Amino acid sequence: MRLLAAVVLVLALAPVAAASERHPTLGELEGEVICPTCHTTLDQSSSPIAARMKLFIAARIRAGDTKSEIERKLVAQFGPEVIAKPSRHGFDLVAWLLPLVLLIGGAVAIALAVWRWRRPPPPPTESPLSSDEEPLAPELERRVDEELARFDA
């Protein structure tokens, strides 16, 4: 049931993602592009280069460029550091995979903990003296009690 819900959610969001790619907005790209001088996203930057980048992005949107085309043009001008998301290859792939691995690992740890808590307790073990063993002799039991009393005091 949950898998079906996840599939429906992904299918419902796919057109939105495709529309975002084909018709990006300035506000959307401002949060994904980094100013090369102050190293913050364009929506947080007030530097002159950030203002020029915003004008460039707005002009490219009016010209009908897709989000990927605009990002490629910005990378060509300023380098790959201008995009706020890490690349999906090389060492930068760790930034994409690590949260997923931690999320799955945490879910597994929680599932194991719940399983252990819900498991019935183990059956009681037999006493150290089984039925075929004889109890201690009275004299030996008295000496053991005296020794234990000495340690208690």
FILUMKE-791642 format. One record per residue: residue in one letter; x negated, y, z negated of N, C-alpha, C in turn. Coordinates in steps of 0.001 Angstrom, whole numbers. Each point is the difference from the previous one (the first is absolute). Example, Ala and Ser with C-alpha at 12.3 -4.5 7.8 and 13.67 -1.06 7.14 Angstrom:
% FILUMKE-791642
<pt resn="a" n_xx="-13190" n_yy="-5690" n_zz="-7800" ca_xx="890" ca_yy="1190" ca_zz="0" c_xx="-900" c_yy="1200" c_zz="0"/>
<pt resn="s" n_xx="350" n_yy="1050" n_zz="720" ca_xx="-820" ca_yy="1190" ca_zz="-60" c_xx="770" c_yy="1090" c_zz="-730"/>
//
This chain:
% FILUMKE-791642
<pt resn="m" n_xx="-820" n_yy="-1187" n_zz="0" ca_xx="820" ca_yy="1187" ca_zz="0" c_xx="-877" c_yy="1268" c_zz="0"/>
<pt resn="r" n_xx="-1037" n_yy="-35" n_zz="-842" ca_xx="-896" ca_yy="1170" ca_zz="-73" c_xx="-774" c_yy="174" c_zz="1303"/>
<pt resn="l" n_xx="-371" n_yy="-1125" n_zz="600" ca_xx="-723" ca_yy="74" ca_zz="1265" c_xx="879" c_yy="631" c_zz="1067"/>
<pt resn="l" n_xx="1263" n_yy="-377" n_zz="10" ca_xx="931" ca_yy="570" ca_zz="957" c_xx="144" c_yy="1503" c_zz="-224"/>
<pt resn="a" n_xx="76" n_yy="424" n_zz="-1251" ca_xx="103" ca_yy="1426" ca_zz="-307" c_xx="-1249" c_yy="745" c_zz="455"/>
<pt resn="a" n_xx="-1179" n_yy="-605" n_zz="-195" ca_xx="-1250" ca_yy="643" ca_zz="427" c_xx="-53" c_yy="132" c_zz="1522"/>
<pt resn="v" n_xx="452" n_yy="-1041" n_zz="704" ca_xx="4" ca_yy="50" ca_zz="1464" c_xx="950" c_yy="1081" c_zz="492"/>
<pt resn="v" n_xx="1186" n_yy="84" n_zz="-627" ca_xx="975" ca_yy="1025" ca_zz="391" c_xx="-571" c_yy="1388" c_zz="-241"/>
<pt resn="l" n_xx="-682" n_yy="198" n_zz="-1131" ca_xx="-589" ca_yy="1299" ca_zz="-314" c_xx="-1075" c_yy="382" c_zz="1021"/>
<pt resn="v" n_xx="-853" n_yy="-956" n_zz="356" ca_xx="-1055" ca_yy="276" ca_zz="989" c_xx="622" c_yy="342" c_zz="1350"/>
<pt resn="l" n_xx="1012" n_yy="-754" n_zz="387" ca_xx="649" ca_yy="267" ca_zz="1283" c_xx="730" c_yy="1342" c_zz="-5"/>
<pt resn="a" n_xx="524" n_yy="383" n_zz="-1153" ca_xx="697" ca_yy="1279" ca_zz="-88" c_xx="-983" c_yy="1170" c_zz="77"/>
<pt resn="l" n_xx="-1198" n_yy="-180" n_zz="-540" ca_xx="-978" ca_yy="1084" ca_zz="-18" c_xx="-843" c_yy="67" c_zz="1265"/>
<pt resn="a" n_xx="5" n_yy="-1038" n_zz="808" ca_xx="-821" ca_yy="-15" ca_zz="1222" c_xx="360" c_yy="1139" c_zz="950"/>
<pt resn="p" n_xx="1283" n_yy="287" n_zz="262" ca_xx="305" ca_yy="1127" ca_zz="888" c_xx="-458" c_yy="1344" c_zz="-557"/>
<pt resn="v" n_xx="44" n_yy="143" n_zz="-1321" ca_xx="-447" ca_yy="1246" ca_zz="-616" c_xx="-1495" c_yy="190" c_zz="224"/>
<pt resn="a" n_xx="-761" n_yy="-1070" n_zz="-173" ca_xx="-1438" ca_yy="86" ca_zz="215" c_xx="-319" c_yy="283" c_zz="1463"/>
<pt resn="a" n_xx="730" n_yy="-627" n_zz="899" ca_xx="-226" ca_yy="239" ca_zz="1429" c_xx="352" c_yy="1439" c_zz="369"/>
<pt resn="a" n_xx="1076" n_yy="512" n_zz="-572" ca_xx="383" ca_yy="1388" ca_zz="275" c_xx="-1043" c_yy="963" c_zz="-545"/>
<pt resn="s" n_xx="-568" n_yy="-312" n_zz="-1159" ca_xx="-1038" ca_yy="841" ca_zz="-580" c_xx="-1230" c_yy="23" c_zz="892"/>
<pt resn="e" n_xx="-301" n_yy="-1120" n_zz="630" ca_xx="-1146" ca_yy="-74" ca_zz="905" c_xx="259" c_yy="822" c_zz="1256"/>
<pt resn="r" n_xx="1197" n_yy="-110" n_zz="556" ca_xx="302" ca_yy="689" ca_zz="1260" c_xx="251" c_yy="1488" c_zz="-198"/>
<pt resn="h" n_xx="640" n_yy="369" n_zz="-1113" ca_xx="366" ca_yy="1398" ca_zz="-239" c_xx="-446" c_yy="420" c_zz="-1404"/>
<pt resn="p" n_xx="-1302" n_yy="192" n_zz="-186" ca_xx="-468" ca_yy="382" ca_zz="-1335" c_xx="416" c_yy="1430" c_zz="-337"/>
<pt resn="t" n_xx="0" n_yy="283" n_zz="-1288" ca_xx="286" ca_yy="1369" ca_zz="-439" c_xx="-1283" c_yy="604" c_zz="-565"/>
<pt resn="l" n_xx="-18" n_yy="1308" n_zz="-36" ca_xx="-1164" ca_yy="685" ca_zz="-550" c_xx="-170" c_yy="-354" c_zz="-1473"/>
<pt resn="g" n_xx="1108" n_yy="-30" n_zz="-744" ca_xx="-73" ca_yy="-334" ca_zz="-1419" c_xx="-556" c_yy="-1388" c_zz="-247"/>
<pt resn="e" n_xx="374" n_yy="-935" n_zz="858" ca_xx="-494" ca_yy="-1366" ca_zz="-126" c_xx="-1509" c_yy="-64" c_zz="235"/>
<pt resn="l" n_xx="-467" n_yy="645" n_zz="1034" ca_xx="-1425" ca_yy="-37" ca_zz="323" c_xx="-843" c_yy="834" c_zz="-961"/>
<pt resn="e" n_xx="576" n_yy="1058" n_zz="-559" ca_xx="-767" ca_yy="811" ca_zz="-959" c_xx="-428" c_yy="-819" c_zz="-1207"/>
<pt resn="g" n_xx="815" n_yy="-979" n_zz="-385" ca_xx="-353" ca_yy="-841" ca_zz="-1146" c_xx="-952" c_yy="-1120" c_zz="343"/>
<pt resn="e" n_xx="-278" n_yy="-197" n_zz="1291" ca_xx="-862" ca_yy="-1098" ca_zz="428" c_xx="-1315" c_yy="459" c_zz="616"/>
<pt resn="v" n_xx="-190" n_yy="1300" n_zz="111" ca_xx="-1226" ca_yy="548" ca_zz="595" c_xx="-743" c_yy="797" c_zz="-1069"/>
<pt resn="i" n_xx="-1309" n_yy="-177" n_zz="-51" ca_xx="-828" ca_yy="643" ca_zz="-1025" c_xx="-756" c_yy="1181" c_zz="605"/>
<pt resn="c" n_xx="-16" n_yy="1095" n_zz="-734" ca_xx="-754" ca_yy="1182" ca_zz="404" c_xx="-1497" c_yy="-310" c_zz="-134"/>
<pt resn="p" n_xx="-793" n_yy="246" n_zz="1040" ca_xx="-1419" ca_yy="-335" ca_zz="-72" c_xx="-814" c_yy="900" c_zz="-939"/>
<pt resn="t" n_xx="516" n_yy="1157" n_zz="-374" ca_xx="-778" ca_yy="886" ca_zz="-878" c_xx="315" c_yy="-232" c_zz="-1473"/>
<pt resn="c" n_xx="1284" n_yy="-115" n_zz="-349" ca_xx="327" ca_yy="-140" ca_zz="-1429" c_xx="338" c_yy="-1438" c_zz="-398"/>
<pt resn="h" n_xx="57" n_yy="-917" n_zz="958" ca_xx="227" ca_yy="-1430" ca_zz="-239" c_xx="1312" c_yy="-287" c_zz="-737"/>
<pt resn="t" n_xx="1023" n_yy="778" n_zz="271" ca_xx="1350" ca_yy="-286" ca_zz="-485" c_xx="896" c_yy="-127" c_zz="1228"/>
<pt resn="t" n_xx="1183" n_yy="-527" n_zz="-189" ca_xx="903" ca_yy="-115" ca_zz="1137" c_xx="435" c_yy="1393" c_zz="439"/>
<pt resn="l" n_xx="422" n_yy="92" n_zz="1247" ca_xx="355" ca_yy="1312" ca_zz="552" c_xx="1143" c_yy="655" c_zz="-762"/>
<pt resn="d" n_xx="919" n_yy="-790" n_zz="-526" ca_xx="1119" ca_yy="597" ca_zz="-736" c_xx="-447" c_yy="607" c_zz="-1333"/>
<pt resn="q" n_xx="-1210" n_yy="-293" n_zz="-446" ca_xx="-522" ca_yy="563" ca_zz="-1241" c_xx="-1089" c_yy="1042" c_zz="245"/>
<pt resn="s" n_xx="-440" n_yy="118" n_zz="1226" ca_xx="-1122" ca_yy="873" ca_zz="313" c_xx="482" c_yy="1354" c_zz="521"/>
<pt resn="s" n_xx="-759" n_yy="1022" n_zz="-357" ca_xx="296" ca_yy="1341" ca_zz="519" c_xx="-1206" c_yy="583" c_zz="740"/>
<pt resn="s" n_xx="-930" n_yy="-865" n_zz="400" ca_xx="-1195" ca_yy="489" ca_zz="699" c_xx="351" c_yy="378" c_zz="1440"/>
<pt resn="p" n_xx="-818" n_yy="849" n_zz="610" ca_xx="261" ca_yy="410" ca_zz="1390" c_xx="-13" c_yy="-1175" c_zz="983"/>
<pt resn="i" n_xx="-910" n_yy="-965" n_zz="-209" ca_xx="-42" ca_yy="-1149" ca_zz="916" c_xx="1270" c_yy="-827" c_zz="-134"/>
<pt resn="a" n_xx="541" n_yy="-120" n_zz="-1216" ca_xx="1249" ca_yy="-744" ca_zz="-201" c_xx="1148" c_yy="693" c_zz="727"/>
<pt resn="a" n_xx="29" n_yy="1326" n_zz="-41" ca_xx="1043" ca_yy="744" ca_zz="718" c_xx="-116" c_yy="-238" c_zz="1501"/>
<pt resn="r" n_xx="-1231" n_yy="-14" n_zz="528" ca_xx="-193" ca_yy="-257" ca_zz="1430" c_xx="404" c_yy="-1428" c_zz="363"/>
<pt resn="m" n_xx="-297" n_yy="-942" n_zz="-895" ca_xx="384" ca_yy="-1392" ca_zz="249" c_xx="1522" c_yy="-145" c_zz="17"/>
<pt resn="k" n_xx="678" n_yy="694" n_zz="-900" ca_xx="1468" ca_yy="-39" ca_zz="-26" c_xx="570" c_yy="548" c_zz="1300"/>
<pt resn="l" n_xx="-581" n_yy="1093" n_zz="512" ca_xx="453" ca_yy="561" ca_zz="1275" c_xx="-248" c_yy="-987" c_zz="1149"/>
<pt resn="f" n_xx="-1157" n_yy="-660" n_zz="-28" ca_xx="-322" ca_yy="-989" ca_zz="1028" c_xx="1009" c_yy="-1154" c_zz="-29"/>
<pt resn="i" n_xx="294" n_yy="-500" n_zz="-1206" ca_xx="952" ca_yy="-1107" ca_zz="-141" c_xx="1380" c_yy="425" c_zz="486"/>
<pt resn="a" n_xx="440" n_yy="1182" n_zz="-386" ca_xx="1310" ca_yy="491" ca_zz="440" c_xx="57" c_yy="109" c_zz="1529"/>
<pt resn="a" n_xx="-1076" n_yy="468" n_zz="618" ca_xx="-34" ca_yy="117" ca_zz="1459" c_xx="50" c_yy="-1376" c_zz="653"/>
<pt resn="r" n_xx="-710" n_yy="-981" n_zz="-572" ca_xx="0" ca_yy="-1348" ca_zz="562" c_xx="1373" c_yy="-658" c_zz="-164"/>
<pt resn="i" n_xx="688" n_yy="279" n_zz="-1109" ca_xx="1355" ca_yy="-539" ca_zz="-196" c_xx="939" c_yy="583" c_zz="1053"/>
<pt resn="r" n_xx="-109" n_yy="1317" n_zz="228" ca_xx="847" ca_yy="645" ca_zz="1024" c_xx="-304" c_yy="-548" c_zz="1387"/>
<pt resn="a" n_xx="-1256" n_yy="-389" n_zz="229" ca_xx="-393" ca_yy="-541" ca_zz="1301" c_xx="485" c_yy="-1445" c_zz="178"/>
<pt resn="g" n_xx="494" n_yy="-621" n_zz="-1080" ca_xx="541" ca_yy="-1349" ca_zz="98" c_xx="-979" c_yy="-1107" c_zz="-315"/>
<pt resn="d" n_xx="-1140" n_yy="328" n_zz="-604" ca_xx="-972" ca_yy="-1040" ca_zz="-367" c_xx="562" c_yy="-879" c_zz="-1119"/>
<pt resn="t" n_xx="-408" n_yy="-1247" n_zz="5" ca_xx="381" ca_yy="-904" ca_zz="-1087" c_xx="-931" c_yy="229" c_zz="-1188"/>
<pt resn="k" n_xx="365" n_yy="-593" n_zz="-1107" ca_xx="-814" ca_yy="135" ca_zz="-1213" c_xx="-1408" c_yy="-555" c_zz="233"/>
<pt resn="s" n_xx="-90" n_yy="-1138" n_zz="643" ca_xx="-1312" ca_yy="-612" ca_zz="268" c_xx="-847" c_yy="872" c_zz="915"/>
<pt resn="e" n_xx="615" n_yy="600" n_zz="1003" ca_xx="-746" ca_yy="875" ca_zz="912" c_xx="-539" c_yy="1219" c_zz="-745"/>
<pt resn="i" n_xx="823" n_yy="589" n_zz="-845" ca_xx="-448" ca_yy="1177" ca_zz="-770" c_xx="-1147" c_yy="-396" c_zz="-920"/>
<pt resn="e" n_xx="147" n_yy="-1139" n_zz="-681" ca_xx="-1064" ca_yy="-448" ca_zz="-907" c_xx="-1289" c_yy="-271" c_zz="766"/>
<pt resn="r" n_xx="100" n_yy="-626" n_zz="1171" ca_xx="-1199" ca_yy="-257" ca_zz="812" c_xx="-692" c_yy="1301" c_zz="396"/>
<pt resn="k" n_xx="779" n_yy="1026" n_zz="375" ca_xx="-591" ca_yy="1282" ca_zz="384" c_xx="-667" c_yy="678" c_zz="-1189"/>
<pt resn="l" n_xx="603" n_yy="-103" n_zz="-1168" ca_xx="-618" ca_yy="580" ca_zz="-1195" c_xx="-1285" c_yy="-741" c_zz="-369"/>
<pt resn="v" n_xx="13" n_yy="-1325" n_zz="112" ca_xx="-1206" ca_yy="-788" ca_zz="-292" c_xx="-1101" c_yy="342" c_zz="996"/>
<pt resn="a" n_xx="358" n_yy="219" n_zz="1258" ca_xx="-1001" ca_yy="366" ca_zz="1009" c_xx="-661" c_yy="1339" c_zz="-334"/>
<pt resn="q" n_xx="778" n_yy="925" n_zz="-578" ca_xx="-541" ca_yy="1321" ca_zz="-336" c_xx="-749" c_yy="16" c_zz="-1328"/>
<pt resn="f" n_xx="545" n_yy="-684" n_zz="-1019" ca_xx="-536" ca_yy="146" ca_zz="-1357" c_xx="-605" c_yy="-1270" c_zz="-591"/>
<pt resn="g" n_xx="157" n_yy="-1130" n_zz="651" ca_xx="-535" ca_yy="-1263" ca_zz="-515" c_xx="1067" c_yy="-795" c_zz="-744"/>
<pt resn="p" n_xx="-279" n_yy="-1267" n_zz="-283" ca_xx="1001" ca_yy="-879" ca_zz="-616" c_xx="400" c_yy="404" c_zz="-1421"/>
<pt resn="e" n_xx="-812" n_yy="823" n_zz="-657" ca_xx="307" ca_yy="417" ca_zz="-1373" c_xx="1212" c_yy="921" c_zz="-61"/>
<pt resn="v" n_xx="462" n_yy="495" n_zz="1146" ca_xx="1111" ca_yy="944" ca_zz="19" c_xx="1335" c_yy="-705" c_zz="-276"/>
<pt resn="i" n_xx="56" n_yy="-1311" n_zz="204" ca_xx="1228" ca_yy="-757" ca_zz="-256" c_xx="-32" c_yy="-484" c_zz="-1446"/>
<pt resn="a" n_xx="1107" n_yy="240" n_zz="-725" ca_xx="32" ca_yy="-286" ca_zz="-1430" c_xx="72" c_yy="-1480" c_zz="-323"/>
<pt resn="k" n_xx="390" n_yy="-826" n_zz="935" ca_xx="57" ca_yy="-1434" ca_zz="-288" c_xx="-1276" c_yy="-662" c_zz="505"/>
<pt resn="p" n_xx="-492" n_yy="-1008" n_zz="-737" ca_xx="-1225" ca_yy="-678" ca_zz="428" c_xx="245" c_yy="-833" c_zz="1247"/>
<pt resn="s" n_xx="-1077" n_yy="-263" n_zz="732" ca_xx="128" ca_yy="-841" ca_zz="1194" c_xx="313" c_yy="-1428" c_zz="-427"/>
<pt resn="r" n_xx="419" n_yy="-804" n_zz="946" ca_xx="402" ca_yy="-1365" ca_zz="-331" c_xx="-1024" c_yy="-1022" c_zz="453"/>
<pt resn="h" n_xx="-1260" n_yy="371" n_zz="-36" ca_xx="-1045" ca_yy="-960" ca_zz="307" c_xx="-1252" c_yy="379" c_zz="-768"/>
<pt resn="g" n_xx="-896" n_yy="-969" n_zz="-101" ca_xx="-1217" ca_yy="217" ca_zz="-764" c_xx="277" c_yy="68" c_zz="-1493"/>
<pt resn="f" n_xx="-839" n_yy="742" n_zz="-700" ca_xx="136" ca_yy="106" ca_zz="-1454" c_xx="1285" c_yy="712" c_zz="-402"/>
<pt resn="d" n_xx="505" n_yy="896" n_zz="851" ca_xx="1235" ca_yy="720" ca_zz="-315" c_xx="1201" c_yy="-927" c_zz="-85"/>
<pt resn="l" n_xx="-104" n_yy="-1188" n_zz="536" ca_xx="1093" ca_yy="-964" ca_zz="-94" c_xx="284" c_yy="-364" c_zz="-1451"/>
<pt resn="v" n_xx="-1008" n_yy="105" n_zz="-857" ca_xx="181" ca_yy="-281" ca_zz="-1427" c_xx="1052" c_yy="938" c_zz="-604"/>
<pt resn="a" n_xx="31" n_yy="1235" n_zz="441" ca_xx="981" ca_yy="960" ca_zz="-527" c_xx="1424" c_yy="-428" c_zz="330"/>
<pt resn="w" n_xx="190" n_yy="-734" n_zz="1064" ca_xx="1335" ca_yy="-499" ca_zz="365" c_xx="301" c_yy="-1314" c_zz="-706"/>
<pt resn="l" n_xx="-997" n_yy="-867" n_zz="-136" ca_xx="241" ca_yy="-1333" ca_zz="-536" c_xx="-24" c_yy="-71" c_zz="-1516"/>
<pt resn="l" n_xx="-819" n_yy="810" n_zz="-655" ca_xx="-140" ca_yy="-86" ca_zz="-1453" c_xx="1324" c_yy="218" c_zz="-735"/>
<pt resn="p" n_xx="786" n_yy="1019" n_zz="321" ca_xx="1284" ca_yy="132" ca_zz="-704" c_xx="918" c_yy="-1202" c_zz="215"/>
<pt resn="l" n_xx="-17" n_yy="-555" n_zz="1197" ca_xx="826" ca_yy="-1166" ca_zz="280" c_xx="-467" c_yy="-1200" c_zz="-817"/>
<pt resn="v" n_xx="-1302" n_yy="-215" n_zz="-59" ca_xx="-553" ca_yy="-1109" ca_zz="-775" c_xx="312" c_yy="181" c_zz="-1484"/>
<pt resn="l" n_xx="-151" n_yy="1218" n_zz="-507" ca_xx="312" ca_yy="251" ca_zz="-1411" c_xx="1484" c_yy="-201" c_zz="-290"/>
<pt resn="l" n_xx="847" n_yy="409" n_zz="903" ca_xx="1439" ca_yy="-174" ca_zz="-179" c_xx="369" c_yy="-1481" c_zz="-27"/>
<pt resn="i" n_xx="-534" n_yy="-763" n_zz="937" ca_xx="280" ca_yy="-1433" ca_zz="28" c_xx="-592" c_yy="-697" c_zz="-1224"/>
<pt resn="g" n_xx="-1221" n_yy="367" n_zz="-368" ca_xx="-627" ca_yy="-585" ca_zz="-1189" c_xx="776" c_yy="299" c_zz="-1269"/>
<pt resn="g" n_xx="485" n_yy="1225" n_zz="-131" ca_xx="807" ca_yy="362" ca_zz="-1164" c_xx="1306" c_yy="-773" c_zz="-40"/>
<pt resn="a" n_xx="630" n_yy="-163" n_zz="1165" ca_xx="1255" ca_yy="-759" ca_zz="56" c_xx="-231" c_yy="-1458" c_zz="-384"/>
<pt resn="v" n_xx="-1106" n_yy="-575" n_zz="463" ca_xx="-318" ca_yy="-1386" ca_zz="-351" c_xx="-270" c_yy="-116" c_zz="-1503"/>
<pt resn="a" n_xx="-747" n_yy="955" n_zz="-559" ca_xx="-298" ca_yy="-34" ca_zz="-1437" c_xx="1285" c_yy="110" c_zz="-830"/>
<pt resn="i" n_xx="899" n_yy="876" n_zz="406" ca_xx="1271" ca_yy="144" ca_zz="-724" c_xx="828" c_yy="-1274" c_zz="132"/>
<pt resn="a" n_xx="40" n_yy="-577" n_zz="1201" ca_xx="759" ca_yy="-1233" ca_zz="194" c_xx="-561" c_yy="-1135" c_zz="-857"/>
<pt resn="l" n_xx="-1328" n_yy="-114" n_zz="-70" ca_xx="-602" ca_yy="-1032" ca_zz="-845" c_xx="300" c_yy="229" c_zz="-1478"/>
<pt resn="a" n_xx="-52" n_yy="1249" n_zz="-438" ca_xx="293" ca_yy="301" ca_zz="-1402" c_xx="1451" c_yy="-339" c_zz="-330"/>
<pt resn="v" n_xx="917" n_yy="361" n_zz="875" ca_xx="1414" ca_yy="-317" ca_zz="-240" c_xx="209" c_yy="-1507" c_zz="-11"/>
<pt resn="w" n_xx="-658" n_yy="-699" n_zz="916" ca_xx="127" ca_yy="-1457" ca_zz="46" c_xx="-493" c_yy="-629" c_zz="-1305"/>
<pt resn="r" n_xx="-1125" n_yy="490" n_zz="-501" ca_xx="-536" ca_yy="-554" ca_zz="-1255" c_xx="897" c_yy="323" c_zz="-1181"/>
<pt resn="w" n_xx="589" n_yy="1193" n_zz="-37" ca_xx="873" ca_yy="364" ca_zz="-1112" c_xx="1304" c_yy="-802" c_zz="18"/>
<pt resn="r" n_xx="464" n_yy="-312" n_zz="1191" ca_xx="1280" ca_yy="-704" ca_zz="109" c_xx="-151" c_yy="-1514" c_zz="-104"/>
<pt resn="r" n_xx="-1209" n_yy="-494" n_zz="54" ca_xx="-237" ca_yy="-1441" ca_zz="-87" c_xx="380" c_yy="-500" c_zz="-1390"/>
<pt resn="p" n_xx="593" n_yy="-1183" n_zz="-116" ca_xx="327" ca_yy="-507" ca_zz="-1340" c_xx="-1284" c_yy="-289" c_zz="-780"/>
<pt resn="p" n_xx="62" n_yy="147" n_zz="-1311" ca_xx="-1212" ca_yy="-256" ca_zz="-801" c_xx="-397" c_yy="-1471" c_zz="106"/>
<pt resn="p" n_xx="-1284" n_yy="-291" n_zz="-163" ca_xx="-446" ca_yy="-1393" ca_zz="85" c_xx="595" c_yy="-809" c_zz="-1151"/>
<pt resn="p" n_xx="182" n_yy="-1288" n_zz="187" ca_xx="550" ca_yy="-817" ca_zz="-1096" c_xx="-973" c_yy="-17" c_zz="-1172"/>
<pt resn="p" n_xx="532" n_yy="-144" n_zz="-1204" ca_xx="-894" ca_yy="1" ca_zz="-1172" c_xx="-950" c_yy="-1188" c_zz="61"/>
<pt resn="t" n_xx="-1215" n_yy="249" n_zz="-447" ca_xx="-1009" ca_yy="-1062" ca_zz="-5" c_xx="181" c_yy="-848" c_zz="-1250"/>
<pt resn="e" n_xx="-533" n_yy="-1191" n_zz="72" ca_xx="90" ca_yy="-889" ca_zz="-1164" c_xx="-929" c_yy="499" c_zz="-1094"/>
<pt resn="s" n_xx="313" n_yy="-374" n_zz="-1217" ca_xx="-850" ca_yy="398" ca_zz="-1117" c_xx="-1337" c_yy="-704" c_zz="124"/>
<pt resn="p" n_xx="-1025" n_yy="534" n_zz="-636" ca_xx="-1321" ca_yy="-620" ca_zz="109" c_xx="-9" c_yy="-1438" c_zz="-511"/>
<pt resn="l" n_xx="861" n_yy="-304" n_zz="-974" ca_xx="70" ca_yy="-1368" ca_zz="-509" c_xx="1056" c_yy="-740" c_zz="789"/>
<pt resn="s" n_xx="-412" n_yy="-932" n_zz="793" ca_xx="990" ca_yy="-785" ca_zz="719" c_xx="522" c_yy="-1094" c_zz="-919"/>
<pt resn="s" n_xx="1038" n_yy="-634" n_zz="414" ca_xx="666" ca_yy="-969" ca_zz="-876" c_xx="-873" c_yy="-1208" c_zz="-314"/>
<pt resn="d" n_xx="-971" n_yy="-319" n_zz="824" ca_xx="-825" ca_yy="-1188" ca_zz="-260" c_xx="-1230" c_yy="322" c_zz="-836"/>
<pt resn="e" n_xx="-250" n_yy="1264" n_zz="-345" ca_xx="-1148" ca_yy="357" ca_zz="-837" c_xx="432" c_yy="54" c_zz="-1455"/>
<pt resn="e" n_xx="-930" n_yy="-358" n_zz="-834" ca_xx="295" ca_yy="22" ca_zz="-1431" c_xx="-324" c_yy="1373" c_zz="-573"/>
<pt resn="p" n_xx="767" n_yy="468" n_zz="-1014" ca_xx="-339" ca_yy="1268" ca_zz="-648" c_xx="-1294" c_yy="-138" c_zz="-799"/>
<pt resn="l" n_xx="-539" n_yy="1136" n_zz="-423" ca_xx="-1246" ca_yy="-11" ca_zz="-784" c_xx="234" c_yy="-661" c_zz="-1350"/>
<pt resn="a" n_xx="-1066" n_yy="-555" n_zz="-495" ca_xx="65" ca_yy="-596" ca_zz="-1332" c_xx="238" c_yy="1115" c_zz="-1017"/>
<pt resn="p" n_xx="697" n_yy="-259" n_zz="-1093" ca_xx="316" ca_yy="1052" ca_zz="-982" c_xx="-1238" c_yy="729" c_zz="-513"/>
<pt resn="e" n_xx="-1083" n_yy="-712" n_zz="-254" ca_xx="-1226" ca_yy="647" ca_zz="-499" c_xx="-584" c_yy="939" c_zz="1059"/>
<pt resn="l" n_xx="-27" n_yy="-440" n_zz="1245" ca_xx="-525" ca_yy="818" ca_zz="1090" c_xx="898" c_yy="1221" c_zz="234"/>
<pt resn="e" n_xx="1310" n_yy="-196" n_zz="-106" ca_xx="918" ca_yy="1128" ca_zz="178" c_xx="-178" c_yy="1030" c_zz="-1110"/>
<pt resn="r" n_xx="-249" n_yy="-458" n_zz="-1244" ca_xx="-241" ca_yy="906" ca_zz="-1119" c_xx="-1259" c_yy="813" c_zz="238"/>
<pt resn="r" n_xx="-1067" n_yy="-642" n_zz="495" ca_xx="-1250" ca_yy="714" ca_zz="260" c_xx="172" c_yy="1039" c_zz="1115"/>
<pt resn="v" n_xx="742" n_yy="-353" n_zz="1027" ca_xx="247" ca_yy="946" ca_zz="1086" c_xx="776" c_yy="1199" c_zz="-535"/>
<pt resn="d" n_xx="1017" n_yy="-255" n_zz="-866" ca_xx="776" ca_yy="1104" ca_zz="-576" c_xx="-873" c_yy="898" c_zz="-861"/>
<pt resn="e" n_xx="-929" n_yy="-568" n_zz="-772" ca_xx="-901" ca_yy="792" ca_zz="-835" c_xx="-909" c_yy="880" c_zz="866"/>
<pt resn="e" n_xx="-525" n_yy="-591" n_zz="1073" ca_xx="-878" ca_yy="766" ca_zz="889" c_xx="770" c_yy="1151" c_zz="655"/>
<pt resn="l" n_xx="1206" n_yy="-276" n_zz="419" ca_xx="809" ca_yy="1054" ca_zz="621" c_xx="343" c_yy="1087" c_zz="-1006"/>
<pt resn="a" n_xx="255" n_yy="-374" n_zz="-1241" ca_xx="297" ca_yy="984" ca_zz="-1045" c_xx="-1210" c_yy="890" c_zz="-248"/>
<pt resn="r" n_xx="-1202" n_yy="-581" n_zz="76" ca_xx="-1220" ca_yy="798" ca_zz="-172" c_xx="-119" c_yy="1063" c_zz="1088"/>
<pt resn="f" n_xx="360" n_yy="-329" n_zz="1226" ca_xx="-82" ca_yy="969" ca_zz="1107" c_xx="1096" c_yy="1051" c_zz="-100"/>
<pt resn="d" n_xx="1138" n_yy="-335" n_zz="-571" ca_xx="1091" ca_yy="955" ca_zz="-142" c_xx="-299" c_yy="1060" c_zz="-1049"/>
<pt resn="a" n_xx="-810" n_yy="-341" n_zz="-989" ca_xx="-264" ca_yy="932" ca_zz="-1098" c_xx="-960" c_yy="1076" c_zz="343"/>
//
